[in-house]
Amino acid sequence: MDTTVANTGTEGKTWGGGNKPLGASYGKMMMWFFIVSDALTFSGFLAAYGFSRFKFIKEWPIADEVFTHVPFLHGQELPMIYVAFMTFILIMSSVTMVLAVDAGHHMNKAKVTLYMFLTIIGGAIFVGSQAWEWATFIQGDYGAVQTKGGNILQFGEYVNVDGEQKFKRISIDDFAVPVTDVRVEHERKNGLWFVDEAPLPDYTVNEIYKGLEANPNILVRNQIINEEGEKTVLSREESLKQIKENGKLVVKGANLVVNEYGTSLFADFFFFITGFHGFHVFSGVVINIIIFFNVILGTYERRGSYEMVEKVGLYWHFVDLVWVFVFTFFYLV
């Protein structure tokens, strides 16, 4: 064996001799390979989202009407405020990671510890915020009626805002009239063996119709976006007709089957893509915690290099960059 190759140590054996590709260590190169492959995966998901949205462009939910929640401010509609806060936190965590890597280059253990801790806190806040956003999205706000054709009918009334008539959503809880119909949820003991029915909705279509009929100020709007970029509001007669003749199911919140905000595809993509990204952030937080304790124990100080902090930093910056695209596709465009 060539003595030159034999004496190059672990790094030489890993590459099998010669110069390091692009001057990077083996670990750093492998991280770059992972980032590139993961970027292609996210690109495929976002491309599928883009094609689906283009196909149903006139039926897609309006983000400003969906993401209006802010913790501790229940009932107030503040479009995009909390999502913007989440984005700011994640971007700032990327800044603290840069500072941690820079401190590592200067072998400053105290600063690496501080900035890694701040990065972990930022990531944890983001993951918690995303979980809260999922919960509110699943729970829903106003409720709607799904027609036999799959269209979503929402309810509201025109109110005067600064001298201008605007359509304001109304919850089905505020006008539905309970009807003494007998509704029995299918269970294994009273129907087919080993088969359970999904939980019954809070209201029937008939109860929604009775409430709509008793409140002449309430109108229905469908999920079709008009030329003004707003959902189409139906006339009073058409509102009653659509609920009575085409109403099929009362919907509250969103899941993988139905979605009170519009087409179910939106909810499917939202859960899958934001969930996939959230899993990446959660994984990054766990890895950062491991690296953080290694920093405290002086592992990298003894090695004489904080390259591991730099490698996990590459992953963290990638996660932040992906969120910029997810934020743009789902919330801004």
C-alpha positions in Angstrom: 0.0 0.0 0.0 1.2 3.5 -0.8 2.5 4.9 2.5 1.2 8.4 1.5 -2.4 7.1 1.5 -1.9 4.9 4.6 -0.8 7.9 6.6 -3.6 10.3 5.8 -5.7 9.0 8.7 -9.5 8.6 8.7 -10.2 11.3 6.2 -7.8 9.8 3.7 -9.3 6.4 4.1 -12.8 7.8 3.7 -12.0 9.4 0.4 -9.6 6.8 -0.8 -6.8 9.3 -1.3 -6.4 12.6 -3.2 -7.7 16.0 -2.3 -11.0 16.7 -0.5 -13.8 17.5 -3.0 -14.4 21.2 -3.0 -12.2 21.4 0.1 -15.0 20.1 2.2 -14.9 17.3 4.8 -16.7 14.0 4.3 -19.4 14.9 6.8 -20.1 18.3 5.3 -20.3 16.8 1.8 -22.8 14.2 3.0 -24.9 16.9 4.5 -24.9 18.8 1.2 -26.0 15.6 -0.6 -28.9 15.1 1.8 -29.9 18.8 1.5 -30.0 18.6 -2.3 -32.1 15.3 -2.3 -34.5 16.8 0.3 -34.8 20.0 -1.7 -35.9 17.9 -4.7 -38.5 16.2 -2.6 -39.9 19.5 -1.4 -39.8 20.9 -4.9 -42.0 17.9 -6.1 -44.5 18.6 -3.3 -44.7 22.3 -4.1 -45.0 21.7 -7.8 -47.9 19.3 -7.2 -49.5 22.0 -5.1 -49.0 24.6 -7.8 -50.6 22.4 -10.5 -53.6 21.5 -8.3 -54.1 25.2 -7.4 -53.9 26.2 -11.0 -56.5 23.6 -11.9 -58.9 24.8 -9.3 -57.9 28.4 -9.3 -61.5 29.8 -9.0 -62.3 27.5 -6.1 -59.2 27.8 -4.0 -59.6 29.1 -0.4 -58.5 32.7 0.2 -55.6 32.6 2.6 -56.5 35.9 4.3 -59.8 34.3 5.3 -58.4 31.0 6.5 -55.3 32.0 8.6 -56.7 34.7 10.8 -56.1 33.2 14.2 -53.9 34.6 16.9 -53.4 33.0 20.4 -55.3 34.7 23.2 -57.2 36.9 20.8 -60.1 34.6 20.0 -62.8 36.0 17.8 -60.6 38.7 16.2 -59.7 38.3 12.6 -56.0 39.3 12.1 -55.0 37.8 8.7 -51.4 36.5 8.5 -50.3 38.2 11.7 -49.4 35.0 13.6 -48.0 33.3 10.5 -45.7 36.3 10.0 -44.6 36.0 13.6 -43.8 32.3 13.1 -41.8 33.2 10.0 -39.9 35.9 11.9 -39.0 33.5 14.7 -37.7 30.9 12.4 -35.6 33.4 10.4 -34.2 34.8 13.6 -33.3 31.3 14.7 -31.3 31.0 11.5 -29.4 34.2 12.5 -28.5 32.8 15.9 -27.3 29.6 14.2 -25.0 31.7 12.0 -23.6 33.4 15.2 -23.1 30.0 16.8 -21.1 28.8 13.8 -19.0 31.9 13.8 -18.4 31.6 17.5 -17.3 28.0 16.8 -14.7 29.2 14.3 -13.3 31.4 17.0 -13.4 28.4 19.5 -15.6 30.5 21.8 -17.5 27.8 23.8 -19.6 30.3 25.8 -21.0 32.1 22.8 -21.6 28.8 20.9 -23.6 27.6 24.0 -25.7 30.8 24.1 -26.5 31.0 20.4 -27.3 27.3 20.2 -29.7 27.7 23.1 -31.5 30.6 21.4 -31.7 28.6 18.2 -33.4 25.7 20.0 -35.8 28.1 21.7 -36.8 29.6 18.3 -37.3 26.2 16.7 -39.4 25.0 19.7 -41.6 28.1 19.4 -42.1 27.5 15.7 -43.0 23.9 16.1 -45.5 24.7 18.9 -47.0 27.5 16.9 -47.4 25.1 13.9 -49.2 22.6 16.1 -51.5 25.3 17.4 -52.2 26.4 13.9 -53.1 22.9 12.9 -55.5 22.6 15.9 -57.4 25.8 15.0 -57.5 24.8 11.3 -58.9 21.4 12.2 -61.4 22.8 14.6 -62.7 25.5 12.2 -64.5 28.7 12.9 -67.9 29.2 11.2 -68.9 25.9 9.6 -70.4 25.4 6.2 -72.6 23.0 4.1 -71.2 20.8 1.4 -73.4 20.2 -1.6 -73.9 17.0 -3.5 -71.5 18.3 -6.1 -68.8 19.0 -3.5 -69.2 22.7 -3.4 -68.8 24.5 -0.1 -71.5 27.0 1.0 -70.7 29.5 3.7 -72.9 31.9 5.5 -72.8 35.6 6.3 -74.4 39.0 6.0 -73.6 42.4 4.6 -72.5 44.9 7.2 -71.5 48.6 6.9 -67.7 49.1 7.4 -66.5 52.7 7.0 -69.4 53.4 4.7 -68.9 50.3 2.6 -70.9 47.2 2.5 -68.8 44.1 3.3 -69.8 40.4 3.6 -69.1 39.2 7.2 -69.1 35.5 7.9 -71.6 34.0 10.5 -71.1 30.8 12.4 -73.7 28.1 11.9 -73.9 27.9 15.7 -75.5 31.4 15.7 -78.5 30.7 13.5 -79.1 26.9 13.2 -82.5 25.9 14.6 -82.5 22.5 16.3 -85.1 20.1 14.9 -86.4 17.1 16.9 -85.3 14.6 14.2 -84.2 11.2 15.4 -80.6 10.8 14.6 -78.9 7.6 15.7 -75.2 7.1 15.2 -74.4 3.8 13.6 -72.5 1.5 16.0 -71.4 -2.1 15.9 -74.1 -3.0 18.4 -77.0 -1.6 16.3 -75.8 -2.3 12.7 -73.2 -4.1 10.8 -70.7 -6.0 13.0 -67.3 -4.5 13.5 -68.3 -1.3 11.6 -68.5 2.1 13.3 -69.8 5.3 11.7 -67.9 8.6 11.9 -69.2 11.0 14.5 -72.4 12.8 13.5 -72.1 16.5 12.7 -73.5 18.9 15.3 -76.3 19.9 12.9 -78.2 18.5 10.0 -78.8 20.3 6.7 -82.4 20.6 7.6 -81.5 22.5 10.8 -79.3 24.9 8.8 -82.1 25.5 6.3 -84.6 26.2 9.1 -82.2 28.7 10.6 -81.5 30.3 7.3 -85.2 30.6 6.6 -85.8 32.3 9.9 -83.0 34.9 9.4 -83.7 36.9 6.2 -80.5 38.9 6.6 -78.3 35.8 6.2 -77.0 34.9 2.7 -75.0 32.1 1.3 -71.8 32.3 -0.7 -70.2 29.5 -2.6 -66.5 28.8 -3.1 -66.3 30.3 -6.6 -64.0 33.4 -6.8 -65.5 36.2 -8.8 -63.7 38.9 -10.8 -63.2 41.0 -7.7 -61.2 38.2 -6.1 -63.9 37.5 -3.6 -66.2 34.5 -3.1 -69.6 34.7 -4.9 -72.5 35.7 -2.7 -75.8 34.3 -3.8 -79.2 36.0 -3.7 -81.6 35.3 -0.9 -83.8 33.0 -3.1 -80.8 31.2 -4.5 -79.3 30.8 -1.0 -82.4 29.0 0.2 -82.6 26.9 -2.9 -79.0 25.7 -2.8 -79.3 24.6 0.9 -82.7 22.9 0.4 -82.0 21.1 -2.9 -78.3 20.6 -2.9 -77.2 20.5 0.7 -75.6 17.2 1.6 -73.5 17.5 4.7 -72.8 20.1 7.4 -69.0 20.7 7.7 -67.1 22.2 10.7 -63.4 22.6 10.4 -61.0 20.8 8.0 -59.7 17.3 7.6 -58.5 15.0 4.8 -62.0 14.4 3.6 -63.9 17.7 3.9 -62.9 21.3 4.4 -65.2 24.2 5.5 -62.9 26.7 3.8 -63.2 25.3 0.3 -61.9 22.4 -1.8 -60.6 19.5 0.2 -57.4 19.5 -1.8 -56.2 22.6 0.0 -56.4 20.9 3.4 -54.7 17.7 2.0 -51.7 19.7 0.7 -51.7 21.9 3.9 -51.5 19.0 6.2 -49.0 17.1 4.2 -46.5 19.8 3.2 -46.6 21.9 6.4 -46.5 18.6 8.4 -43.5 17.4 6.4 -41.7 20.6 7.0 -42.8 20.7 10.7 -41.2 17.2 11.0 -38.0 18.6 9.6 -38.0 21.5 12.1 -38.8 19.1 15.0 -35.9 16.8 13.9 -33.6 19.8 13.7 -34.6 20.9 17.2 -33.8 17.4 18.6 -30.4 17.4 16.8 -29.6 20.9 18.0 -30.3 19.8 21.6 -27.9 16.9 21.2 -25.2 19.2 19.8 -26.0 21.8 22.5 -25.2 19.3 25.3 -22.1 18.1 23.5 -21.0 21.8 23.4 -21.6 22.1 27.2 -19.7 18.9 27.8 -16.7 20.2 25.9 -16.8 17.5 23.2 -15.9 19.8 20.3 -13.5 21.8 22.4 -11.4 18.6 22.9 -11.6 17.8 19.2 -10.3 21.2 18.4 -13.1 21.9 16.0 -16.8 22.9 16.0 -17.5 21.5 12.6 -20.4 19.5 13.9 -22.2 22.8 14.7 -21.5 24.0 11.2 -23.0 20.8 9.7 -26.2 21.0 11.7 -26.3 24.7 10.8 -26.4 23.8 7.1 -29.5 21.7 7.8 -31.1 24.4 9.9 -30.6 27.0 7.2 -32.1 24.6 4.6 -35.2 24.1 6.8 -35.6 27.9 7.1 -35.2 28.4 3.3 -37.8 25.8 2.6 -40.3 27.5 4.9 -39.8 30.7 2.9 -41.2 28.8 -0.2 -44.0 27.1 1.8 -44.9 30.5 3.3 -45.0 32.1 -0.1 -47.0 29.3 -1.8 -49.6 28.8 1.0 -50.0 32.2 2.6 -49.0 34.9 0.2 -49.7 33.9 -3.4 
